[in-house]
């Protein structure tokens, strides 16, 4: 995958994780409201200083914007606590359903 595409995907991932819109992140780094949109939707690529500002605004290190992640759950960069919560919730629902089915057949 090309560096620009990796950067754009990671930018969008980390921006969403920070619960920021494109406009909010643009303003946070001192640019007009459409700046991040231009990066995410076109072949525009920011200067190194801007990459540093974006990373700082997202509370990540700049290299995280260039790591080929694929699915964040396959990397060390995803939120482990959130992932455990998702898994636990699913297992809890399955266990409840299994227990109800078992009790209905036995009672």
SULBELGI-V991978 format. One record per helix or strand. SS is the DSSP state (H for helix, E for strand). FROM is the first residue (numbers start at 1). TO is the last residue. Records with the same first field share a line. If there is no record, write none. Layout:
BEGIN
SS: FROM-TO ; FROM-TO
END
This chain:
BEGIN
H: 3-17 ; 22-28 ; 35-41 ; 48-58 ; 62-65 ; 72-74 ; 80-106
END
